[in-house]
Amino acid sequence: MRFGEIKDMLIQVITTWQVIAVSVVVILYFFLVFYVARLRRSARPPRASRKKRIKAAPVAVEMEAESSPGTEGIEENIVEEE
């Protein structure tokens, strides 16, 4: 086959109604997929939680101070040396 014959055959195939219809359907499908992905990515309003959160930080600090006796003066010594 020559290049001219291949070109004519490709033009005939590409311009058939089946190829055009499938191309349009695929493009519409991609638009729908990207639209849904953009909706899911947008910021949602925060939900009001019914449970009150327990602050664990003060408890952790108290437990740390109790577990390491004798280190009370170390921070003071370091600050004084600077």
N, C-alpha and C positions, 0 to 999 in steps of 0.2 A: 504494500500500500504506500502510496505517496502521501506527502504532507498535506496536500490539498484535499485528498480524499478523507484523511483522518480528521481534518478541520471541519469539513462538511458534515461528517458523521457525528462529531461531538456537538456541533450546533444543533443538529436535528434531535439528539438525545436530550440536551439541556433544555430545549424549548418545548418539550412535550408537557402536557398538562399534569401528568403524574409527578414528574420531577419538580415542577413549580409548586404543586400542592403540598408535597412532602416538605419542601424547603420552607414554605410559609408556616406549616404546622410546627416544624422544629423551632423556627424563630419565635413563634408565639409561646411555645413551651418554655424556652429560655427566659423570655420576658416574665412569665409567670413565676418561674423559680427564683429569679433575682428579686422580684417584687416581694415575695414571701420572705426571702432571706433578709431583705432590708427592713421589713416589718418586725421581724424577730430581733434584729439588732438594735432597734430604737429603744430609748430609755423607757422603762416602765415605772410607774409610780410606786414608791415603797409601800409595802404592806404594813399595816399596824399590827404589831405583835401583841398577843394577849398576855403572854407571860412576861414578868419583869425579869430583867437580866440581873444575875447575881454578880457583883463586882468581886473578882477573885484576887485582884492586885493587893489590897490591904492584908488579906489573909496570908498571901504568899510572903509578904515582907515580914509579917510577924513570925511566921514559921522559920524563915531564914535567920532572923535574929536569935531565935531560941536554939536553933541547931548549931550555931557556931559561937560558943561562949569564948570570951577572952579576946575578941577582935574589936572591941569597942574603941580602943585607943589608936588603932592602926591608921584609920582615916585621918585622925587629928594629927598624927606624927607626919604623915605624908604632906598634908597641907602646910604644916609649919616649916618643912624643909624647903619648900619652894620659895 
